[in-house]
Amino acid sequence: MCPICRSPFQASKIMSLPDNLLAKQFLEFREKLKKSSSAEEESRQRKISEPWCENCCDESEESQQSPEAIKYCEQCDQNLCLRCVEAHRVLKITSTHSLVDLIIPKKTSTSHTSCPNHPSHQATTYCEDCNILACEECVETDHCFHATAVMECLAAELNNEAMQAGDRAKHLEQMIQLTEEDKAQLLNKITEIEGKIHREAERLHVLVNEGEAKLLEDLGLHKKKMMKKFAAYVEGAEFATLVLHGRIDKFNRLANMASCPTSIGRAIVEAKQQRQETQNVFAIRQARPRHDLNVVFANNKTRSNYIGEILSNLGDENKTEEPKGFDEDDDDCVHYKRRCGLKASCCTQVYTCHHCHDASEDHKIDRTRVSTVVCHLCSTEQPVAKWCRSCDVDFGRYYCAVCRIYDDDDKGQFHCDKCSICRLGGRHNYWHCDRCGICISTIIRETHQCIAGAALDDCQICGKAMFDSTECLRILPCGHFIHPQCHNDHPGLKRNCLSCAESGRNSK
């Protein structure tokens, strides 16, 4: 069969075909290469099977004794013993040669497979197209144009893949071992954290129970005090009611006496006396006790109680006149009108307000950490509250438990939760802009230009903070803030802003 066109023809006619000189020369050249490679392979196998120093063998051929080789010189193609290796490294001409370790492979027994077409020949090639083993002669004749692979090369590739698979398996085993170690460490860490959580929960449970007992005790004391006030008021009011019913009859009798000319003088005197007694009875109604009681829960360890405190306001509900004991001339604070002082937690000094503290000390007070106030009337130190627990005086009509602000003047105070401070001017007149980070007037809510965190900067004129300013800030056309007094003192800001040099006009 023709190997090119696969057309059948008679074998007797092959000999009559002319020789292909190119193919003949190629076959001859291939035979020479085979002989040369066979010689090199025999030499290599001899060197491996007889690992003796070749340099020493050349010098002592008569003795037939040479030391065992430990290195192989790639340039000299010789096996070298230890003495020759040292000489190789010392000599200048051989000092640059590459010496590698001599590895002697283990001898393994191999079984040869015969060619199906030539049983006397060894099959050395595998034909992938025909899926059979073939000898070199069959490859040259029947499989010259097929996809073939030398069995030794194929075995080497398979061995290489087996070694790579073994390396991967070894690596995965190491990863499994490391993962198990990490897993054990994680379980130990989880156990440790669980123990910490349980211990912290037990500690907090004890604190909460103690706080609960303290709150209930305080509540009982307030209840007892308030019940006494209510009982006293009810008793006095009942007595006043009986007295007033008796006064009704007397006033009717005096009215009849007043119509008689002979008894009008005595009626006037008795009426005056009865009127004074009636005014004293009316005072009982004006002294009706308050019943403003509340509890504040806060996880604040600076408090005397861990979970919160009782807030109680006991006083006169219908009191409209100025609370007793307040004299504006005696108070040295120009910022707030109040009847208590703040005891600073930082220096334990008592000041009427935080502005007075900051002006007198070299540090600033943290109002949120103030836990004690001092009454100006009875000088009683007590927890922060709206009313004095000793003399029942109202410290200020406006009270913010967060900012510790007391003020008896109505300035439209309100607490902004987002700003975390108290503002002036009425809650309905202001709106908190989340981007600017401050409360602005509702008039310019839709028209003002937002700049993220603009209110957190200092004033570009005086350098003071603007966020906690008590004045209503001005907003420039570019969106930056400025104190109103600084804006009025520098007319140039009507045209240019120092922060962004943007032309503008007066803000509303």
Secondary structure, DSSP 4 states (H G I P E B T S, - for coil): --TTT-----GGGTTTSPP-HHHHHHHHHHHHHHHHHHHHHHHHHHHHHS-B-HHHHHH-TTTT--PBP-EEETTTTEEE-HHHHHHHHHSTTTTTS-EEE---PPP------B-SS-TTSBP-EEETTTTEEE-HHHHHHTSTTS-EEEHHHHHHHHHHHHHHHHHHHHHHHHHHHHHHHHHHHHHHHHHHHHHHHHHHHHHHHHHHHHHHHHHHHHHHHHHHHHHHHHHHHHHHHHHHHHHHHHHHHHHHHHHHHHTSGGGHHHHHHHHHHHHHHHHHHHHHHHTPBP-EEEEEE---TTSSSSSEEEEEE-SBTT--SPPTT--GGG---SS---SEEEE-TTT--EESSHHHHHHHSSS---GGG--EEEETTT--EEES-SB-TTT--BS-SEEETTTTEEESS-S--EEETTTTEEESS-GGGEEEETTTTEEEEGGGTTTSPP-TTGGGSBPTTT--BSTT-SS--EE-TTS-EE-HHHHHH-GGGGTB-TTT--B-----
